[in-house]
Amino acid sequence: MGAHLQPLALRLLALTFPLVAKGFSDETLEKAVKSEGYCSRILRAQGTRREGYNEFSLRVEGDPEFYKPGNSYRVTLSAATPAYFRGFTLIALKEGKEGDKEEDHAGTFQIIDEEETQFMSNCPVAVTESTPRRRTRIQVFWTAPPAGTGCVILKASIVQKRIIYFQDEGSLTKRICEQDSASEGVTDKPILDCCACGTAKYRLTFYGNWSEKTHPKDFPRRTNHWSAIIGSSHSKNYILWEYGGYASEGVKQVAELGSPVKMEEEIRQQSDEVLTVIKAKAQWPAWQPLNVRAAPSAEFSVDRHRHLMSFLTMLGPSPDWNVGLSAEDLCTKDCGWVQRVVQDLIPWDAGTDSGVSYESPNKPTVPQEKIRPLTSLDHPQSPFYDPEGGSIKLVARVVIERIARKGEQCNIVPDNIDDIVADLAPEEKEEDDTPETCIYSNWSPWSACSSSTCEKGKRMRQRMLKAQLDLSVPCPDTQDFQPCMGPGCSDEDGSTCMMSDWITWSPCSVSCGMGTRSRERYVKQFPEDGSMCKVPTEETEKCIVNEECSPSSCLVTEWGEWDECSASCGTGMKRRHRMIKMTPADGSMCKAETTEAEKCMMPECHTIPCLLSPWSEWSDCSVTCGKGMRTRQRMLKSAAELGDCNEELEQAEKCMLPECPIDCELTEWSQWSECNTSCGKGHMIRTRMIKIEPQFGGTACPETVQRTKCRVRKCLRGPGMEKRRWKEAREKRRSEQAKKAIDSEQYPVCRLKPWTAWTECSTLCGGGIQERYMMVKKRSKSTQFTSCKDKKELRACNVHPC
């Protein structure tokens, strides 16, 4: 293999081999490394090292210290911004082994993205890059080895700018040991305690990429969707779901039915271990352009005790297939909060239903199986099946971004510019990036601000999409929102302090009775005149939790944050929730309310015309031949609260396909005729008539006349007999001629010429007509004979659509 075809990691690792320095050819090198154990040479390859070099990291999802034999784990190799890498190798070794032998390697890797990763040709147990290009992260699945293997070392090397980083210890090496049988029922993710201070607020955004275009095999054209997202930020003492574990009843209901109700109930029962319940709306259909509908998102908070985040959403319809994250740790080892997490997702099986395709009938799995990732070799009828065992195309991506921090921070590494910017509201884009192919009306005037005080509010303007000249180029939103404040608090006022939004209220200082809580905000911009900001940056208020602290009272948590307003403009409703921590000690019923609702005001609604998506392509004709129907649809893009829309969303029209074939139809056979001789050998016949001629490729007509032999008495021979026979034949001919003469007088003669050829079709497409004629050849002079006339036939032609 030429050097230009080898993976970059393989080529640059070869730079460390003395063989190359002595001028050995690629072929010589390949033979040498094969004979001397190439996998072990990878392990011994030494490159430039740096002390404390932590820009690259190897991570097993959930950071487990123990593995369950046979379980699958997602492994991520990543670079921190602004670092990147071009090549890499990834291996898994039994602890204490050198890798010289095949049995030294532990477990197996599964490729997720073939465009990014492949198995190394000279060391098939190792994973390397598919193409040498800049990248910041790769992902693979690693299936743990069988029981009795012991501890495993996952090791990676990074190639960047012709330098190889290979760390025997540190961020590119991960040690993970086999779980003890004594702790079989315990989660295999003993996550480290978090040392971060204060709290952090995050926004989760879910981008579905499951569509007929990306996953065409058996894609359900109707009712495809993502169910409502459900999850929480939680402590390490509570796991919502995990690979290798069993689905709870709540997970089962999400997996099979897309219902988050039971899952939310289970989460709220873990009130001490949960900080925020994460919820986002379902998405119908599964894939929509962002200019039609924004990606589902939700905000949540984490603290030192509850620093993990899990969520799931159902791929619908499906037997029990979902995507999500399990125990994603947002606390860093440097006692800070992760700034951004991006994870590409493939579907996993909840182990509760044994269906193999999207719309398989319900078939409960008994006994229930463990949660596992789907693979391309699960079943030949699976929509993800690949006989070569390739990777499953990604169905979704989740982005988790830190949007604010609260309280004093204690991260070891000081904040950089990115950290500071992440805590501030994004500035509005000044330039208009609307594509030239999108034709809009003018923007409406800005609505009044939703806030009449110096609290942050919103104002809104709208426009109408008049035309979309290129359907392949998405058009931006038709609504635009802008932060605003009440009169005298304008952001543009140079003498005014620019403040960030208030960060979430801290927990109440007491768990029972009256206490206090506080919240903070930051100065975004000081006044232009250099004066100090006099706007308060901290607020404190009284709070009451479990007002009655008697044995007959419920113990409840504080109220959570208000949900988003149900309306995007005008008046809507918002809700907030709290959970019951403990029922009354005296056994009485708990009467505390767990949900509270109130009205909310958004910017004034400006009624605009219906905003509709372009018509879809016409569906296939409802028939395979002849006349049928076809339909097309479009979607309502404007929000329902902007006014009623009476435009039709579906159209139907007739469609014409080539005429259906017409088979030949015949009458029943007639009786056999008499034998055609009076003595000796002869024949007799029977006939049948054509009732319907075949048309448009129909079955041709079979025979209409059949002949069979017949034998009458033996003819007598002799002169007298021969003479007598001639005489009888002569008399018979005379009688037949006389009969014809009489018939011609009674029934006048009408003779017709044969049918002419068919004329050319009257049209080239869309259905035309052809004609042919049978003309009278001889007509009787008798005026009484009226049925002797020319004949004409018609037939359809060129019936295919124009």
C-alpha positions in Angstrom: 0.0 0.0 0.0 1.4 3.4 -1.0 2.1 6.0 1.7 -0.5 8.3 0.2 -3.2 5.8 1.0 -2.3 5.0 4.5 -4.2 6.7 7.5 -2.4 9.7 8.7 -1.9 8.3 12.2 -0.2 5.3 10.7 2.1 7.4 8.5 3.1 9.8 11.2 3.6 7.1 13.7 6.0 5.5 11.2 8.1 8.6 11.5 9.3 7.3 14.8 10.5 4.0 13.3 14.3 3.8 12.6 13.5 1.7 9.5 12.2 4.7 7.6 15.3 6.8 8.5 17.4 4.2 6.8 15.5 4.6 3.5 13.3 1.5 3.7 10.4 1.4 1.2 6.8 1.3 2.3 6.6 -2.4 1.3 9.7 -3.1 3.4 8.2 -1.2 6.3 4.9 -3.1 6.0 6.6 -6.5 6.1 8.7 -5.4 9.0 5.9 -4.1 11.1 3.8 -7.2 10.4 6.5 -9.5 11.4 7.4 -7.6 14.6 3.9 -7.0 15.9 2.7 -3.7 14.6 0.1 -3.2 17.4 2.8 -3.2 20.0 4.8 -0.8 17.9 1.9 1.7 18.1 2.0 1.4 21.8 5.7 2.0 22.0 5.7 4.9 19.5 7.1 8.0 21.3 6.4 11.5 20.2 6.9 15.0 21.6 5.4 15.4 25.1 4.4 18.3 27.2 4.0 18.5 30.9 0.4 19.0 32.0 -0.8 19.0 28.4 -4.5 18.6 28.8 -6.0 20.0 25.6 -6.9 16.4 24.5 -9.0 14.0 26.5 -10.4 10.4 26.3 -13.7 9.9 28.0 -16.1 7.0 28.5 -19.7 8.1 28.8 -20.7 8.6 32.4 -17.0 8.3 33.5 -17.5 4.8 35.0 -14.7 3.2 37.1 -16.2 -0.3 36.5 -17.6 -2.0 33.5 -20.1 -4.8 33.2 -18.9 -7.7 30.9 -20.6 -7.5 27.5 -22.0 -4.0 28.0 -21.5 -1.3 25.4 -20.1 2.2 26.3 -19.7 5.3 24.2 -16.1 6.4 24.0 -15.2 10.0 23.0 -11.9 11.5 22.0 -12.0 15.3 22.0 -9.9 18.5 21.8 -10.6 21.6 23.8 -11.1 24.8 21.9 -9.0 26.1 20.0 -7.0 22.8 19.7 -7.7 20.2 17.0 -6.2 17.0 15.7 -5.8 15.4 12.3 -5.0 11.8 13.2 -5.4 9.4 16.1 -5.3 5.8 17.2 -7.4 4.2 19.9 -6.9 0.7 21.6 -8.0 -1.3 24.6 -5.5 -3.5 26.5 -5.7 -5.8 29.4 -3.9 -4.2 32.3 -0.2 -5.1 32.3 -0.1 -6.4 28.7 2.2 -5.1 26.0 -0.2 -5.7 23.0 2.2 -8.1 21.2 -0.4 -10.8 21.0 -4.0 -10.8 20.0 -5.2 -12.0 23.4 -3.6 -8.9 25.0 -6.4 -6.7 23.7 -9.7 -6.4 25.5 -13.3 -5.9 24.2 -14.2 -4.8 20.7 -14.8 -1.4 19.1 -17.8 -0.5 17.0 -17.6 2.3 14.4 -20.3 4.9 14.7 -19.3 7.3 11.8 -17.5 5.7 8.9 -16.6 9.1 7.5 -14.6 9.8 10.6 -13.2 6.4 11.8 -12.1 3.0 10.6 -10.2 0.0 11.8 -6.4 0.1 11.2 -5.4 -2.1 8.4 -2.2 -3.4 10.0 -3.7 -3.6 13.5 -7.4 -4.5 13.1 -8.2 -4.2 16.9 -7.2 -0.5 16.8 -9.4 2.4 15.5 -7.9 5.3 13.5 -9.1 8.2 11.3 -10.8 7.6 7.9 -9.6 10.8 6.4 -6.8 13.2 7.5 -8.5 16.4 8.2 -9.0 18.8 11.1 -11.4 17.5 13.8 -12.2 18.2 17.4 -13.9 15.0 18.4 -14.7 11.4 17.4 -16.9 8.8 19.0 -17.0 5.0 18.9 -18.7 2.3 20.9 -16.6 -0.1 23.0 -18.1 -3.5 24.1 -16.6 -4.7 27.3 -14.8 -8.1 27.4 -16.3 -11.3 29.0 -16.1 -11.9 32.8 -12.7 -12.7 34.2 -10.8 -10.2 32.1 -10.0 -7.8 34.9 -9.0 -4.2 34.5 -8.7 -2.7 31.0 -6.6 0.3 29.8 -8.1 2.4 27.0 -5.3 4.4 25.4 -5.3 7.0 22.6 -2.6 8.8 20.6 -3.2 12.2 18.9 -1.5 13.5 15.8 -1.3 17.2 15.4 1.0 19.2 13.2 3.3 16.2 12.7 3.7 15.8 16.5 2.4 12.6 18.2 1.0 12.9 21.8 0.8 9.6 23.5 0.2 9.6 27.2 0.6 6.5 29.4 -1.1 8.4 32.1 -3.3 11.5 32.1 -6.2 12.6 29.9 -5.5 10.2 27.0 -5.6 7.1 29.1 -8.6 5.6 30.9 -8.4 2.7 33.4 -11.7 0.8 33.9 -12.1 -2.4 35.9 -14.5 -5.3 35.8 -17.4 -4.9 38.2 -17.5 -7.3 41.2 -20.2 -9.9 41.1 -21.1 -8.8 44.7 -22.0 -5.4 43.4 -24.0 -6.7 40.3 -27.1 -4.8 41.2 -25.4 -1.5 41.8 -24.9 1.1 39.0 -21.5 0.8 37.3 -21.1 4.6 37.2 -19.6 5.6 40.5 -19.1 9.3 39.4 -16.7 11.5 41.2 -17.9 14.2 43.6 -18.2 17.7 42.1 -16.0 20.4 43.6 -17.5 23.3 41.7 -19.1 26.2 43.6 -22.4 28.1 43.0 -24.8 27.0 40.4 -24.9 27.0 36.6 -27.8 27.3 34.2 -27.9 25.5 30.8 -30.0 25.4 27.7 -30.6 22.0 26.0 -31.5 22.1 22.3 -32.5 19.0 20.4 -31.9 18.7 16.7 -33.7 15.8 15.0 -32.1 14.5 11.8 -34.3 11.4 11.3 -36.1 11.8 8.0 -37.0 9.9 4.8 -34.0 11.5 3.1 -31.4 10.4 5.7 -33.1 7.0 6.6 -35.1 6.0 3.6 -35.5 2.3 4.3 -39.2 1.6 5.4 -39.5 5.2 6.7 -43.0 5.8 8.1 -44.5 8.5 5.9 -47.3 9.1 8.4 -47.1 10.0 12.1 -43.3 10.1 12.3 -42.3 12.3 15.3 -40.1 12.8 18.3 -42.0 12.4 21.6 -41.9 15.1 24.3 -38.4 15.3 25.9 -38.3 14.3 29.6 -35.3 14.3 31.9 -33.7 16.1 34.9 -30.6 17.4 36.4 -29.8 15.0 39.3 -27.2 13.6 41.7 -25.2 10.4 41.3 -27.6 8.6 43.6 -30.3 8.6 41.0 -30.0 7.2 37.5 -32.9 7.7 35.1 -31.6 5.2 32.5 -28.3 3.6 31.5 -26.9 1.1 29.0 -26.9 -2.3 30.5 -29.6 -1.4 33.0 -33.3 -2.3 32.9 -35.9 0.2 31.9 -38.2 1.5 34.7 -42.0 1.7 34.1 -41.5 5.4 33.3 -38.8 4.7 30.7 -40.9 1.9 29.2 -43.9 4.2 28.7 -41.7 6.8 27.0 -40.0 4.1 24.9 -43.2 2.4 23.7 -45.9 5.1 23.9 -43.9 8.4 23.9 -45.7 9.3 27.2 -43.6 11.3 29.7 -46.2 11.3 32.5 -45.0 8.3 34.4 -41.3 9.2 33.9 -42.0 12.7 35.3 -43.8 11.1 38.3 -40.7 8.9 38.9 -38.4 11.9 38.7 -40.5 14.0 41.1 -40.5 11.2 43.6 -36.7 11.6 43.8 -37.1 15.3 45.0 -33.9 15.3 47.1 -31.8 14.0 44.3 -33.3 16.2 41.5 -32.8 19.9 41.0 -34.7 20.6 37.7 -37.2 18.6 35.7 -36.3 19.0 32.0 -39.3 19.1 29.6 -39.7 20.1 26.0 -42.5 19.7 23.5 -42.9 16.8 21.0 -42.1 17.5 17.3 -44.5 16.4 14.6 -43.3 15.5 11.9 -39.9 14.3 13.0 -38.0 16.6 10.8 -38.8 20.2 10.1 -36.6 23.0 8.7 -35.6 25.6 11.4 -37.3 28.3 9.4 -40.6 26.4 9.9 -40.2 25.5 13.5 -37.5 26.1 16.1 -35.7 23.1 17.5 -37.2 21.9 20.9 -35.2 23.3 23.8 -35.4 23.5 27.6 -33.4 25.2 30.4 -32.2 23.6 33.6 -29.8 24.3 36.5 -27.1 22.2 38.2 -25.3 22.5 41.5 -22.5 20.7 43.3 -24.8 18.0 44.6 -26.9 17.6 41.4 -24.4 18.0 38.6 -25.5 15.3 36.2 -28.1 15.6 33.4 -30.1 12.8 31.7 -32.9 12.9 29.2 -34.7 10.7 26.6 -37.2 11.1 23.8 -38.9 8.4 21.7 -38.4 7.8 18.0 -42.0 7.4 16.9 -43.4 5.2 15.6 -41.1 2.4 16.8 -41.3 -0.7 19.1 -39.3 0.8 22.0 -36.5 2.9 20.3 -35.2 6.1 21.9 -32.3 8.5 22.0 -30.9 10.5 24.9 -28.1 11.1 27.3 -27.4 9.2 30.6 -25.7 10.9 33.5 -23.9 13.6 31.5 -21.5 15.2 34.0 -21.5 19.0 33.7 -18.9 19.5 36.5 -15.3 19.7 35.4 -12.3 18.3 37.3 -11.0 21.9 37.6 -14.0 22.7 39.8 -15.8 24.6 37.1 -18.9 24.2 34.9 -18.7 22.8 31.4 -19.3 25.5 28.8 -20.7 23.5 25.9 -21.5 19.8 25.2 -22.4 18.5 21.7 -23.4 14.8 21.3 -24.5 13.0 18.1 -27.1 10.3 18.9 -28.0 6.9 17.5 -31.1 5.0 18.7 -31.1 2.6 21.6 -33.5 -0.3 22.5 -35.3 -0.2 25.8 -35.6 -4.0 25.9 -39.3 -4.0 26.5 -40.7 -4.7 23.0 -39.4 -7.3 20.5 -40.5 -5.5 17.3 -37.9 -5.2 14.5 -39.3 -2.4 12.3 -40.8 1.1 12.8 -44.4 -0.1 12.7 -44.1 -3.7 14.0 -47.1 -4.8 16.0 -46.9 -4.8 19.8 -44.8 -7.8 21.0 -43.7 -7.5 24.7 -40.2 -8.8 25.4 -40.6 -11.5 28.1 -38.4 -11.5 30.2 -37.4 -7.9 29.9 -34.0 -7.3 28.4 -31.3 -4.7 29.2 -31.1 -1.4 27.5 -28.6 -1.5 24.6 -27.6 0.5 21.5 -29.1 -0.7 18.2 -26.7 -2.0 15.6 -26.9 -2.6 11.9 -26.9 -6.4 12.3 -29.8 -6.7 14.7 -32.4 -8.2 12.2 -32.7 -8.3 8.4 -36.1 -6.5 8.6 -34.7 -3.7 10.7 -34.7 -0.3 8.9 -31.0 0.1 10.1 -29.9 -3.3 8.7 -26.6 -3.5 6.8 -25.4 -7.0 5.8 -21.8 -5.7 6.0 -22.3 -4.4 9.6 -21.7 -0.8 8.8 -22.5 2.1 11.2 -26.0 3.4 11.8 -26.5 6.9 10.5 -27.0 9.4 13.3 -30.6 10.3 14.0 -30.2 13.4 16.2 -27.8 15.9 17.8 -28.1 17.5 21.3 -26.4 20.7 22.2 -26.0 21.8 25.8 -24.8 25.4 26.3 -24.1 27.1 29.6 -26.1 30.4 29.6 -25.4 31.7 33.2 -23.6 31.0 36.5 -24.7 32.1 39.9 -22.9 32.6 43.1 -19.2 32.7 43.8 -17.2 30.4 41.5 -14.1 28.4 42.6 -12.8 26.9 39.4 -9.0 26.3 39.5 -8.4 27.6 36.0 -9.4 31.3 35.8 -12.2 32.4 33.5 -11.3 33.1 29.9 -13.2 35.4 27.5 -15.4 32.5 26.3 -16.5 31.8 29.9 -17.5 35.4 30.5 -19.3 35.8 27.2 -21.2 32.6 27.8 -22.8 34.1 30.9 -24.1 37.2 29.0 -27.1 37.4 26.7 -26.2 37.1 23.0 -26.1 40.4 21.2 -28.6 41.0 18.4 -27.2 40.5 14.9 -26.9 43.8 13.1 -26.6 42.7 9.5 -29.5 41.1 7.6 -28.5 37.7 6.3 -31.8 36.9 4.5 -31.1 34.9 1.3 -31.9 36.7 -1.9 -34.2 33.8 -2.8 -36.6 34.7 0.0 -39.1 37.5 -0.7 -40.7 39.1 2.3 -43.1 41.9 3.1 -41.8 44.8 5.2 -41.4 44.3 8.9 -44.4 45.4 11.0 -43.7 48.1 13.7 -42.2 46.8 17.0 -44.8 45.9 19.5 -44.9 47.5 23.0 -42.4 46.0 25.5 -43.7 43.3 27.7 -42.1 44.9 30.7 -43.1 48.3 32.0 -40.2 48.4 34.5 -36.4 48.1 34.3 -36.9 44.3 34.3 -35.9 42.7 31.0 -38.8 42.1 28.6 -39.5 41.3 25.0 -40.9 43.1 22.0 -41.8 41.6 18.7 -42.2 42.4 15.0 -43.4 40.2 12.1 -43.3 39.9 8.3 -44.8 37.7 5.7 -43.0 35.3 3.4 -44.3 36.2 -0.1 -42.2 33.8 -2.2 -39.5 31.2 -1.9 -37.7 31.1 -5.2 -35.3 28.2 -4.3 -36.9 25.6 -2.1 -33.4 24.1 -1.3 -32.4 27.4 0.5 -34.2 27.8 3.9 -35.9 31.1 4.6 -35.4 32.7 8.1 -38.1 33.1 10.7 -41.0 35.5 10.0 -41.0 36.7 13.7 -38.2 38.7 15.3 -37.9 39.3 19.0 -35.7 41.9 20.8 -34.9 42.4 24.4 -36.3 45.6 25.9 -37.0 47.4 29.2 -39.7 49.9 30.3 -39.5 53.7 29.7 -36.4 55.4 31.0 -34.5 52.0 31.1 -33.4 51.8 27.4 -30.3 49.8 26.6 -29.3 52.5 24.1 -29.2 55.2 26.8 -25.4 55.8 27.4 -26.0 57.0 30.9 -27.7 53.7 31.9 -26.0 50.6 33.2 -26.5 47.5 31.0 -27.4 44.6 33.2 -27.6 40.8 32.5 -30.8 38.9 33.3 -31.4 37.9 36.9 -30.0 34.5 37.6 -32.2 31.9 39.2 -33.2 32.4 42.9 -31.1 30.4 45.3 -32.8 27.7 47.5 -34.6 29.0 50.5 -32.4 29.2 53.6 -34.7 26.9 55.6 -36.5 23.7 54.8 -39.5 24.5 57.0 -41.0 27.8 57.9 -39.9 31.3 56.8 -36.4 32.0 55.5 -34.7 34.1 52.8 -33.4 33.5 49.3 -31.3 35.7 46.9 -30.5 36.1 43.3 -27.8 38.0 41.3 -27.1 39.7 38.0 -24.0 41.2 36.4 -23.1 44.5 34.9 -22.8 44.1 31.1 -21.8 47.6 30.3 -20.9 50.6 32.5 -22.2 54.2 31.7 -20.3 56.0 28.9 -19.6 58.9 31.3 -17.5 56.6 33.5 -19.8 56.8 36.5 -20.4 53.9 38.7 -23.5 51.7 38.3 -26.0 52.3 41.1 -28.4 49.5 39.9 -28.5 46.7 42.5 -26.8 43.5 41.5 -28.3 41.3 44.2 -31.8 40.9 45.5 -33.0 39.2 48.7 -36.6 38.2 49.6 -38.4 36.2 52.1 -39.5 32.7 51.3 -41.8 30.3 53.1 -41.4 26.5 52.7 -43.7 24.2 54.6 -45.4 27.0 56.5 -46.7 24.6 59.1 -44.0 22.5 60.7 -46.3 20.3 62.7 -46.6 16.5 62.4 -49.9 17.0 60.4 -48.2 19.1 57.7 -46.7 18.0 54.4 -43.0 18.7 53.7 -42.7 20.1 50.2 -39.9 21.5 48.1 -39.7 25.2 47.0 -41.6 26.2 43.9 -39.6 25.6 40.8 -39.1 28.2 38.1 -42.0 29.3 36.0 -42.5 27.5 32.7 -42.4 29.6 29.5 -45.6 31.5 28.7 -48.0 29.3 26.6 -48.4 32.2 24.1 -45.8 33.9 22.0 -47.8 37.0 21.9 -50.8 38.4 23.8 -52.1 36.8 27.0 -51.1 33.2 27.9 -50.6 31.0 31.0 -47.5 29.9 32.8 -47.1 27.2 35.4 -44.6 26.2 38.1 -44.3 23.0 40.2 -43.0 21.7 43.5 -42.7 18.3 44.9 -43.8 16.5 48.1 -40.7 15.5 50.1 -42.5 13.8 53.0 -46.1 13.1 53.8 -47.5 14.1 57.2 -46.0 12.1 60.1 -49.4 11.5 61.6 -50.6 9.6 58.5 -53.1 12.2 57.3 -53.6 13.2 53.7 -51.3 15.7 52.1 -53.3 18.7 50.9 -50.4 20.8 49.6 -50.8 22.0 46.0 -48.0 20.9 43.7 -48.8 23.0 40.7 -49.5 26.8 40.4 -50.7 28.7 37.4 -51.0 32.4 36.5 -51.5 34.6 33.5 -48.6 36.0 31.6 -48.4 38.9 29.1 -46.3 38.7 25.9 -45.8 41.4 23.3 -49.0 42.5 21.5 -50.1 40.2 18.7 -50.1 41.7 15.2 -52.4 39.7 12.9 -50.7 38.8 9.7 -51.9 36.7 6.7 -51.5 33.0 6.8 -47.9 31.8 6.4 -47.9 28.6 4.5 -45.2 26.2 3.4 -44.9 25.4 -0.3 -47.1 22.6 -1.6 -45.5 19.2 -1.4 -45.0 17.0 -4.4 -48.1 15.2 -5.7 -48.5 11.8 -4.2 -48.5 8.6 -6.4 -51.8 7.9 -8.2 -54.1 5.8 -6.1 -54.4 3.2 -8.9 -51.9 1.4 -11.0 -53.9 1.7 -14.2 -56.9 3.7 -15.4 -58.4 6.7 -13.5 -57.5 7.4 -9.9 -56.8 10.3 -7.4 -53.6 11.9 -6.1 -53.1 14.4 -3.3 -50.6 17.0 -2.1 -50.2 18.9 1.3 -48.8 22.1 2.8 -48.3 23.1 6.4 -49.3 26.2 8.4 -46.2 28.0 9.3 -47.7 31.0 11.3 -48.4 30.4 15.0 -52.0 29.5 15.8 -52.5 32.4 18.1 -51.9 34.9 15.2 -55.4 34.3 13.9 -57.6 31.7 12.2 -56.3 30.5 8.9 -58.9 29.2 6.4 -56.6 28.3 3.6 -56.8 24.7 2.4 -53.9 22.5 3.5 -54.6 19.5 1.2 -55.6 19.3 -2.4 -56.8 16.3 -4.5 -57.1 15.8 -8.3 -57.8 13.1 -10.7 -55.0 11.2 -12.4 -54.9 9.0 -15.5 -52.5 6.1 -16.0 -52.4 3.8 -19.1 -55.7 2.0 -19.6 -56.1 -1.3 -17.6 -55.5 -4.4 -19.8 -58.7 -6.0 -21.1 -58.5 -9.8 -21.7 -60.3 -11.6 -24.5 -63.7 -13.0 -23.7 -65.3 -15.9 -25.7 -68.7 -17.6 -25.9 -69.1 -21.3 -25.0 -68.3 -23.9 -27.6 -71.1 -24.9 -30.1 -72.2 -28.5 -30.5 -70.0 -30.6 -32.9 -71.2 -30.5 -36.5 -72.2 -33.7 -38.4 -69.5 -35.6 -40.2 -68.7 -34.1 -43.6 -68.9 -37.5 -45.4 -71.6 -40.0 -45.7 -69.1 -42.9 -45.7 -65.5 -43.5 -44.9 -63.2 -41.1 -43.1 -64.1 -37.4 -42.5 -64.1 -34.6 -39.9 -66.5 -32.5 -37.9 -66.0 -29.1 -36.3 -67.2 -26.8 -33.5 -66.8 -23.1 -33.1 -67.1 -20.3 -30.5 -67.5 -16.5 -31.0 -65.4 -13.6 -29.6 -67.5 -11.5 -27.2 -64.7 -8.9 -26.3 -61.6 -8.3 -28.3 -58.3 -8.0 -26.2 -57.1 -4.4 -25.6 -54.2 -2.5 -24.0 -52.0 -5.6 -23.6 -54.7 -7.9 -22.4 -54.6 -11.7 -22.9 -54.9 -12.7 -26.6 -57.8 -14.8 -27.9 -57.3 -18.5 -28.1 -58.5 -20.7 -31.0 -62.2 -20.2 -32.1 -62.4 -23.3 -34.3 -61.7 -26.9 -33.4 -61.6 -29.9 -35.8 -61.8 -33.6 -35.0 -61.8 -36.8 -37.1 -65.0 -38.9 -37.7 -65.6 -42.3 -39.4 -68.8 -43.4 -41.0 -69.7 -46.8 -42.6 -67.2 -48.2 -45.0 -67.9 -47.0 -48.6 -69.0 -49.8 -51.1 -66.9 -50.2 -54.3 -68.2 -51.0 -57.8 -69.2 -49.4 -61.2 -72.9 -49.2 -60.4 -72.2 -47.7 -57.0 -69.8 -45.1 -58.3 -72.3 -44.0 -61.0 -75.0 -43.7 -58.4 -72.8 -41.6 -56.1 -72.0 -39.1 -58.9 -75.7 -38.8 -59.6 -76.5 -38.1 -56.0 -73.8 -35.4 -55.7 -75.0 -33.7 -58.9 -78.6 -33.6 -57.6 -77.4 -32.2 -54.3 -75.5 -29.4 -56.0 -78.5 -28.5 -58.1 -80.8 -28.3 -55.0 -78.3 -26.1 -53.2 -78.1 -23.7 -56.2 -81.8 -23.5 -56.4 -82.0 -22.8 -52.7 -79.4 -19.9 -53.0 -81.5 -18.4 -55.8 -84.6 -18.4 -53.7 -82.7 -17.0 -50.7 -81.2 -14.2 -52.8 -84.7 -13.1 -53.8 -85.9 -13.2 -50.2 -82.7 -11.9 -48.6 -80.8 -9.4 -50.7 -77.0 -9.8 -50.9 -74.8 -7.5 -48.7 -71.0 -7.9 -49.1 -68.4 -5.9 -47.1 -64.8 -5.2 -47.7 -62.2 -6.1 -45.0 -61.5 -3.7 -42.1 -59.1 -0.8 -43.0 -56.0 -0.1 -40.9 -56.3 2.0 -37.8 -55.9 5.8 -38.4 -53.1 7.7 -36.6 -53.9 8.8 -33.0 -55.6 12.2 -32.7 -53.2 13.4 -29.9 -49.6 12.5 -28.8 -50.5 12.2 -25.1 -53.3 12.7 -22.6 -55.8 10.4 -24.4 -56.7 10.4 -28.1 -58.8 8.4 -30.6 -58.1 6.0 -33.5 -60.7 4.9 -36.2 -61.1 2.1 -38.7 -63.8 1.4 -41.3 -65.5 -1.6 -43.1 -67.0 -0.4 -46.4 -69.9 -2.1 -48.4 -68.5 -4.0 -51.4 -71.8 -5.0 -53.0 -75.2 -3.8 -52.0 -78.6 -5.2 -53.2 -80.8 -2.9 -55.2 -83.8 -3.9 -53.1 -85.0 -0.8 -51.1 -86.3 -3.1 -48.4 -82.7 -4.1 -47.3 -81.6 -1.3 -44.9 -79.0 -3.1 -42.6 -76.4 -3.1 -45.3 -74.2 0.0 -44.5 -70.6 1.1 -43.8 -69.2 0.2 -40.4 -66.9 2.3 -38.1 -65.0 1.4 -34.9 -63.2 3.7 -32.4 -60.6 3.0 -29.7 -58.5 5.1 -27.2 -54.8 5.7 -27.8 -51.8 7.6 -26.2 -53.5 7.6 -22.8 -50.2 8.4 -20.9 -50.1 11.9 -19.1 -48.5 14.7 -21.1 
